[in-house]
Amino acid sequence: MTDLPDIRLPADLMPSDGRFGSGPSKVLAPSLVSLAETGASLMGTSHRQPVVRAVVAQVQDGIRALLGLPDDYEVVMGNGGATAFWDAAAFGLIERRSQHVTIGEFSSKFATVAAGAPHLDAPEIIAAEYGHAAYLRGDESIDAYATIHNETSTGVKLPITRPDGSGIVMVDATSAAGAVAIDHAEYDVYYFSPQKAFGSDGGLWLAICSPRAIARIESIAGSDRWIPPFLDIKTAVDNSRKNQTYNTPAIATMYLLARQIEMMLLKGGLGWAIKRAETSSSLLYTWAEQSDVAAPFVADPDLRSTTTVTIDLVAAVDADTVEGVLRANGLVDTFGYRKLGRNQLRVACFPNVEPDDIESLTAAIEYIAARL
Ligand SMILES: *Cc1c(COP(=O)(O)O)cnc(C)c1O
């Protein structure tokens, strides 16, 4: 890359916090202080003992309260993040043939896992061009459907509806859960990692499972399929019921997640979080629509993400340069998803991000663009 122009943002354009990344995302300072204050009582103690299991239970109960889960849905956890969950799902949730909506990098990655699994039939792929939507189609040859609530790479948010057909419905909610409304009747598995909308750290997956999902997990676990123990969802279910994970979790991640959920519940719950994301994202889209240098990447307003906003810049304003100048000024991680290959910025509007800081960011981008 060429040398960055030396552009210093005036003080009145500086946000209160310069973290705009789509994951890992902004972690709240009070959560980190709270973690430090646990001193010798938590970190460095056994994950099988009551102190740590209480934190796991806080996360499970907190997710249940925040999302308003039906009583018979379970909050299952394991190590490795959403990426590990795809592998686990290929072993423990897909019986024979899956169908995948692929609208970006993340949804495509799960499809690739299923396509490569030697014990499964070739999956059915329903693809859309990046920036657009695709939808599940009911089909009796399909026993597991895979879609995505928010495609982080493109900034497309999909409505989640159960297709006709008896297959279970698995939803990648990694960058939506905790900031977007969801109807629990429309899925069987709603899975995510905690370093996006939940503003914690990575390394963990959480999967909300309906009774139908649990039945599927148990039926496959009882079959003669070989499942690597680390990826065995039945083992994860058994451990989650005891408020623990199969192997050692990142306890700091778990603790930060518990504090984050507690904060969200105090602020007003999921409704509050949804509103924050909507406020921030609409500030960005409205600005981009009116700006001479920017435009929303996703053409259909109904599909525009409220959590990961993708903004194209005009060719004369190089996105990498803008990103670099923003970073030099302490406004970080506004880069677009590299593999999209567009002149684009991407801005997280997760609940931890202040709408006022989004306004500062748009003003900062205009300021920089005018000086390039
Ligand atoms: C970030 C992300 C993932 C991957 O999460 P990891 O925790 O890094 O495995 C998967 N799906 C979506 C939609 C994501 O945004």
The ligand as an SDF file (V2000), in Angstrom:
LIG
                    3D

 15 15  0  0  0  0  0  0  0  0999 V2000
  -17.7860  -14.5730   12.7600 C   0  0  0  0  0  0  0  0  0  0  0  0
  -18.7520  -15.4940   12.1360 C   0  0  0  0  0  0  0  0  0  0  0  0
  -18.5590  -16.8840   12.1300 C   0  0  0  0  0  0  0  0  0  0  0  0
  -17.2900  -17.5140   12.6750 C   0  0  0  0  0  0  0  0  0  0  0  0
  -17.2260  -17.3720   14.0520 O   0  0  0  0  0  0  0  0  0  0  0  0
  -15.9460  -17.9460   14.8210 P   0  0  0  0  0  0  0  0  0  0  0  0
  -16.2860  -17.7090   16.2420 O   0  0  0  0  0  0  0  0  0  0  0  0
  -14.7600  -17.1740   14.3460 O   0  0  0  0  0  0  0  0  0  0  0  0
  -15.8420  -19.3810   14.4760 O   0  0  0  0  0  0  0  0  0  0  0  0
  -19.5260  -17.6820   11.5880 C   0  0  0  0  0  0  0  0  0  0  0  0
  -20.6440  -17.1640   11.0600 N   0  0  0  0  0  0  0  0  0  0  0  0
  -20.8750  -15.8300   11.0450 C   0  0  0  0  0  0  0  0  0  0  0  0
  -22.1380  -15.3280   10.4650 C   0  0  0  0  0  0  0  0  0  0  0  0
  -19.9380  -14.9610   11.5810 C   0  0  0  0  0  0  0  0  0  0  0  0
  -20.1680  -13.6480   11.5580 O   0  0  0  0  0  0  0  0  0  0  0  0
  1  2  1  0
  2  3  1  0
  2 14  2  0
  3  4  1  0
  3 10  2  0
  4  5  1  0
  5  6  1  0
  6  7  2  0
  6  8  1  0
  6  9  1  0
 10 11  1  0
 11 12  2  0
 12 13  1  0
 12 14  1  0
 14 15  1  0
M  END
$$$$
